[in-house]
Amino acid sequence: LRSCKDKISDEQVVDKILRTLPPRFDHVAVAIEESRNLDIMEIEELQNSLEAHEMRINER
């Protein structure tokens, strides 16, 4: 998205990522949306949350 040289906020990128996650992440996306302020969430914070969830799933 950012490679198109358009100014895109972290909020827009976070929203786009959450909307395009595979269905197996639906419950995680909902939990993130409900428990965190997406207006101030940074991309790295979202990435860390998703990676932590994926690690928990892979451990099962």
C-alpha positions as CSV (number, residue, x, y, z in Angstrom):
1,L,0.0,0.0,0.0
2,R,2.7,2.5,1.0
3,S,4.8,1.7,-2.1
4,C,2.3,3.6,-4.2
5,K,3.6,6.8,-2.6
6,D,0.2,7.6,-1.2
7,K,0.1,8.7,2.4
8,I,-1.6,6.0,4.4
9,S,-1.9,6.0,8.1
10,D,-1.1,3.1,10.4
11,E,-4.8,3.1,11.3
12,Q,-5.7,2.4,7.6
13,V,-3.1,-0.3,7.3
14,V,-4.2,-2.0,10.5
15,D,-7.8,-1.9,9.3
16,K,-6.9,-3.3,5.9
17,I,-4.8,-6.1,7.5
18,L,-7.6,-7.1,9.9
19,R,-10.1,-7.2,7.0
20,T,-8.0,-9.4,4.8
21,L,-6.9,-12.0,7.3
22,P,-7.8,-15.6,6.5
23,P,-11.0,-17.0,8.1
24,R,-8.9,-18.9,10.7
25,F,-8.0,-15.5,12.2
26,D,-11.6,-14.2,12.4
27,H,-11.9,-14.7,16.2
28,V,-8.5,-13.1,16.7
29,A,-9.4,-10.1,14.5
30,V,-12.7,-9.6,16.5
31,A,-10.8,-9.8,19.8
32,I,-8.2,-7.2,18.7
33,E,-11.0,-4.9,17.4
34,E,-12.9,-5.2,20.6
35,S,-10.1,-5.0,23.1
36,R,-7.8,-2.4,21.6
37,N,-8.0,1.2,20.3
38,L,-7.3,0.7,16.6
39,D,-7.0,4.5,16.2
40,I,-3.6,4.4,17.9
41,M,-2.5,0.8,17.2
42,E,0.8,0.5,15.4
43,I,1.4,-2.0,12.7
44,E,4.2,-3.7,14.7
45,E,1.8,-4.2,17.6
46,L,-0.7,-5.9,15.4
47,Q,2.0,-8.0,13.9
48,N,3.1,-9.1,17.3
49,S,-0.4,-10.0,18.3
50,L,-1.0,-12.1,15.2
51,E,2.4,-13.8,15.4
52,A,1.7,-14.7,19.1
53,H,-1.6,-16.2,18.1
54,E,-0.1,-18.2,15.3
55,M,2.6,-19.6,17.6
56,R,0.0,-20.7,20.1
57,I,-2.0,-22.4,17.3
58,N,1.1,-24.2,16.0
59,E,2.0,-25.5,19.4
60,R,-1.2,-27.5,19.6
